[in-house]
Amino acid sequence: MDYNILIGGAAGQGMETITSIIEKALKRAGFEIFTIRDYMSRVRGGHNFTQIRFSEEKITSHRDKLSGIIAFNAKTISYHIKRLENHGFIISDESVKFEDARLKKLPLMETAKETGNVRVFGSVAAGALFKLFNIDISFLEEVLKETFREEIASLNIEAVKRGYALVDSLYSISLPKKDENILINGNDAIALGIIAAGCKFYSAYPMTPSTSIMNYLAGKMHEAGIVVEQAEDEIAAINMAIGASYAGVRAMTGTSGGGFSLMVEALGLAGMQEIPLVIAEIQRPGPATGLPTRTEQSDLKFVISASHGEFPRMVIALKNPEDSFYQTVRAFNIADKYRIPVVILGDQYLADYTTTIKPFDLSKVEIKRYFNHKDYMDGKKEFKTYEINKSGISPRIIPGKIEGTRVLADSDEHDEYGLITESAEVRKNMCEKRLRKMELLKEELIEPSFYGEDEPDVLLLGWGSLDGPMREAVGLLNKNTGKKYAALVFGDIWPLPVKMLNEMHKKAKTIINVEQNATGQLASVIRAETGITCHRSILKYDGRPISRDEIYNKLMEVN
Amino acid sequence: MDKCTYKTFETAWCPGCGDFNILEALKNALISLKKKPHEVLVVGGIGQAAKTAQYINTNGFCGLHGRAIPPAAAAKIANKNLTVIINTGDGDTYGEGGNHFIHNIRRNVDITHFVHNNQIYGLTKGQASPTTDLGHRTAVQPEGSINFPINPVLTAISLGAGFVARAFSGELEHLTSIMEEAIKYRGYALVDILQPCVSFNKINTFSWYSKRVYKLDDSYDCTDKLKAMEKAMEWGDKIPIGIIFKKEMETYHDKVDFLKNKEPLVYQEPVSKEKINDMIREFA
């Protein structure tokens, strides 16, 4: 079983609230969940929708065909009915002017009014939905009790009960396993990773779709002992994070592409001053303001080359919420180890979709700070902020901790002490010292995820949040077609891990890059780094997330 | 602790530059306040003044142009035991970094800010700064600056800063005592220090300032905000120097319990795994 329900209406009608309640209740019932959110950059009106997919099996993508639609207005039906399965259903209020055999016009509004408040409209619909699937409404009741204060909760529970009585069951499904999952989106997973990594300072300027990271952290500020500072602009945000990191705390900033554009000079500052820094860049379609609430993977080439001059950096493309948590922690460890900026690259799709995963395992989380205080406590060894050594990684101490030491960070080219210099020799040595760190970093890169057949006819290449959709697409293709498919999905993306790529590209007859951008940026980076050329591209750049079905269909077309 | 505590470095400043006296006053103030070099962090942006951190053996952070204040404020938030002092210029503070100047006053982190205000861009060789007088001719303003200057002291007071002073680099003892007061002040303290630029400002010279500045005496009440704003507007033939406005205020740290009542943030333990597990369980 695998069902897909769309809930749509205008901004401000409460779809997000009812979606969160329904998905959580289905999760509690034991289903695996994958919910996407498609919202416009406005507070009222327009057309917003969410799609809740639930299944007994692990699911890693949204899909196109709809089992049902809950329509808060007629527009929702006309927009989405072409995706509705023949035997699917539509629930809407009786006032909605639309005709279709699958449409169940129900007195949702009237029932809500009778219950005591028109705003419980969504809960009436949720009750009806649960009845259609014959799922016990106790799961909804439980979630409502947790979400609202008692009075509001009981009103909504009453609404659910009344909604349940409005329809007859369509499906008879048995409840799967006991629920042991968490239900989380990418940005909340990043935020938990930030806390688990022991980060103590997060400065940012609000920018969709990165803001929810700051929102979560702000809610946990006192509990987690993390300062969350809303800066006056992105330039201040990143410079503050660098200042805090200089002082010795783990520090981070987060933004989207436009804000990152403003941060670029300071990214180079972290590179030059060799101050550890983690930056979350949650992509949305650009250039300029672009599509603020939508998704794209078009900042890859920008992020790997941003800022003038040459300095080591790492870019990790986040694949899914689980990966987002663990990679955020790893980003801090790598930033500290090499004293470099590390960018974790997400996008709106990953930021906002919620899915069921196993709770994060903190036994896998280790905080490694790489301070060198021990070597300097007795005052015998002279501390030099930019000491040149074989690894290129200079020692690091907390300024103010050891009497007689001076931590001097400089944005000008500097000598080992951090003093400004224009010496040709020192410049060359410092440049090489910084770049040596990059070579060392390459030794601990994580190779891309591999899905599918070992000896593929077609090798798909993708990165970041396309992990889930590509994984499912490859599974379907191998099941339904005579050809053999495989996919490599990059998480570590700069420096580019090339071992698996070099191995796999020789085996495949056709190589196709699948990306959410218009120019095939991963293919371009791969070509530049390895000389490997993709034969075809599947690219999507309309701001909407590519589903496993779209990838599947495109491949059926091209092959 | 004596004069030798703070070492002397070779500088890139022109002979006769006001920066020498400002650096001297800074060292004197730190010695008088018994601050050891490793307890102090000097922060700068870009410019001749911003190089101060290079020429004193405290910790130093030489950042980007206009961006001295954000890392300074953040370093103090991270480690309240550090004495954080910004030394940077009028262009860096009021021009390139204007937005940070405004908003860090609102933040009121306990840091001290010495602006070396020579009313000109020195490092880029003599263009108008935000404090250059109207009509001042430069290579870029050949017919004289047509943009009127900002008044940093008045601006800071009006934005709500709790400690605002003006000083003159030619008055070493007076400057030192104001610096001491500024460093001791709990909260953001701004000292706008008038200084000659011997190479690029031929109008606001040492003697130009010397003839005009006068020290505020005990009869002046620096706690009256309206009077302070009036005093801040005095500019021309007579320029007052001294603490123009001072008021006790809650600092950033005062408003965040775990910053105020615990050890410095940098020495606080990461949150326990039990607590993180509780947070994870909220998603169950």
Interface residues (C-beta under 8 A of the other chain):
Chain A: D179 N181 I182 L183 I184 D188 L192 I195 A196 A197 G198 K200 F201 S203 K220 H222 E223 A224 G225 V227 E229 A231 E232 D233 I235 A236 A237 N239 M240 A241 I242 G243 A244 Y246 A247 G248 V249 A251 E265 A266 L269 Q273 P359 F360 L362 V365 I367 I398 P399 G400 I402 E403 G404 T405 R406 V407 L408 A409 D410 S411 D412 G418 L419 I420
Chain B: A12 K36 P37 H38 E39 L41 V43 I46 K51 A53 Q54 N57 T58 N59 G60 F61 C62 G63 L64 R67 I69 P70 P71 A72 A73 A74 A75 K76 I77 A78 N79 N81 L82 N99 H100 I102 H103 V256 D257 F258 L259 K262 L265 V266 Q268 P270 V271 K273 K275 I276 N277 M279 I280 R281 F283 A284
